[in-house]
Amino acid sequence: YGINDNIYRDAFANWTKEYTNEFFKIVLNREIKGAEISKIVIYPSNIRNLRQILRVKIDFSVKKFVNSRDNISTLAAHSLYNIFGALTMQLTNRATLAERKHPLQFFSTAAVNETTVITFADKNIRLELPKDSKISSPLFGYEANAVLNQNVLTEKLSMYIGKTLISPAEYSEFIKLLRLAYKEYEQNILIHPISVADRAK
């Protein structure tokens, strides 16, 4: 949406298919090491059709998708919002102060709307999912929920910056909401071991 649409729509209109595929491969592997992309689909097929929202669907597989430490296993990653889009780029190293004397200026409003579907090879997978999150304000918003259906995990996440100019008076509320969203996002998805008895059921 917004600036994300402008940046990527123009890029995809001018890049070759090979260059586009290489771009996604490089960026994806920064977050998920060893990810192998099998398919990339960009919508709409007529990239210049401004009446349709720009969307990208990436199908990929990865062999090692679990981090294990102290007998606790978690998913290595479960969202890609932080590696694509102008929203993260605008927030990085800018919204860090506890308070401000001067307004915080963004070059554009921005939003991320993401659906991640993970299919596990083990159909008996047992996950401990974080609670649903919802933060809504004219300044900033964040919403996330995850559902496991057998061995298929579906997670939806949306985030937006609602204003381009955050006044010093508004900033304390903005940074509080932003930090809360980061805290909610950083909740791990835990993977519980399956006993032999459970597998036999």
Sequence and secondary structure as in RCSB ss.txt:
>XXXX:A:sequence
YGINDNIYRDAFANWTKEYTNEFFKIVLNREIKGAEISKIVIYPSNIRNLRQILRVKIDFSVKKFVNSRDNISTL
AAHSLYNIFGALTMQLTNRATLAERKHPLQFFSTAAVNETTVITFADKNIRLELPKDSKISSPLFGYEANAVLNQ
NVLTEKLSMYIGKTLISPAEYSEFIKLLRLAYKEYEQNILIHPISVADRAK
>XXXX:A:secstr
 BHHHHHHHHHHHHS HHHHHHHHHHHHHHHSTT EEEEEEEESSSTT TTS  EEEEEEE S  EEEETTEEEE
S S  TTTSSHHHHHHTTTTT S  SS EE SS EEEEEEEEEE S TT EEE    EEE  SSEEEEEEEEEET
TEEEEEEEEEE  SEE HHHHHHHHHHHHHHHHHHT   EEE   HHHHH 
